[in-house]
Amino acid sequence: MLNDLYRQTIIDHNKQRRNHYELQGEDVIKVHYKNPTCGDVMTLYTRLENNMIKDISFLGEGCSISMASSSMMTELIKGKSLEDVASLRINAEKLIRTGETAGLDLGDWLSLEGVHKLRARHNCALMPWQAYDKMLKTLNRME
């Protein structure tokens, strides 16, 4: 039953992607990311204010896991501090690599727990986080 709920959450986020638009403005950090293993692509748009994710969105095309993951990630981190997101990032990777869920507060992102069994799909699920990492590197170069 829980697997059905998780599957439904992934389907919902893939079909009705949250934050799936181009964020506009001079203060928006834009990074393009291509999954090296499968070719899924996304552009991540982030607006920061006082080390907080003021707004975040994405555009992309790819498999249901990568697109649902992107939708879930943007919902999860919007409004959070970069420090809090760093902790979420570590936990998200732990979930995908090991399947460990104990004590993790990742919202809908927990529905991707089963991906840990599908090693070839790890990069699909982690794609938005890898784009986020690239955004942080871009931010560091700007400072």
N, C-alpha and C positions, 0 to 999 in steps of 0.2 A: 504494500500500500504506500509506504514512504517512497519507494522508487517511482511509483506512478506519479506521486505529487511532485517529486523532483523533475521527472521527465516533463510534466505539464508546465512547470515553472520555466524550464529551458525553452520549450516550444513557445510559450507566451512572450518571453523576452526576445526571441528571434523574430517572431511575427510582428510584435508591437514594440519595437525597440524604443527604449527611453533615451532621451538626450541625443537623438539621432538627427542632427542638423549641424550646419556650419555656424559656429559662434563667430561673430564679427566684432571688429574693433582693433584699434592700434595697440591695445594692451594685451591682446590675445597671443598666446604662444601656440604655434601650430607646428606639429611634427607628423611626418608621414612614416608609417611603419609597414613593412612587408614581412610576413611570416616566411622565414627562409626554408621551411620544410614543406609547405603546401601552397604557397602563393596567395593566401588570404591577405588582404590589404586593409589598412585603415588610416585615417587622418584623425589625430587627437587634437582638440582645441581646448586650451585651458586659460582661464583668467584667474590670476592670483591677486590677493590683496592682504597685506600684512601676514605673509606666510600661511594664508588660508586659501583653500580652493573655493574661490568666490563662485565660479561657474565652470562647467566642463561639458563637452559634447564630443561626438565623433561622427564620422561618415566612413562607411566601409562596405566591403563585400567579401563574403567568405562563407564558410560552413556555419551550421546552426550553433555549434559550440563557440566559435570565435565571436560571432555576432551577439549571441546571448550573453557571453562573458563580458563583452564590451558594454552592453547595456547595463548589466548588473554592477560592473565596476564603477561606471560613472555615477550611478545612483548611490552607491556605497560611499564614495569619497567626496561627493559634492558637499561643501560647507565644512569640511574637516581641515584641521591644520596639517601642514606637511609632516610634522612629527607624528601625528596620529596615523596618517596615511602610510608612513614608513613601517609602522607596526602591522597595519592591515596587509601591506605588501608581503611581509615575511610570512604571515599566517596564510595568505592566499596561496603562496608557493608551497607551503607545508601541506596544505589540503590537497593540492594537485599532485605533488610528488609522492606523498605517503598515504593519503586518504584519511589522515588523522583529523577528527572534528572536535575532540574534547576541548571544551573551554573556548572555542573559537566563536567570535561574534562577527560573522561575515554576511548576515542578512541572506538574501536570495542566492548569493554566491555559494552558499553551502550546498545548493542543489547540484553543483558540479563535482561533488565528492566522488562519484563513480568514475570520473575521468582518470583517476590515479591508476586504474587497472588497464587503461588504454594508453600505453606509453607514447605511441605515435601521435596522440591527440593532446599531449601536455602543452606543446607550443600553441595549439589552437586556444586552449583555455587561458593560457598566460599571455596571449598576444596583447591585450590592453595594458597589462602591467609592464610589459616590455616597452610598449609605446610610452608609458608614463615615465619609465626609467630614462628613455631617450629625451623626453621633455625636461627632466631634471638636469641632464647633461647640457642641454641647450640653455637652460636657465643659468647654470653655473658659468657658461661661456659669456653670457650677457653681463654678468656682474663684474 
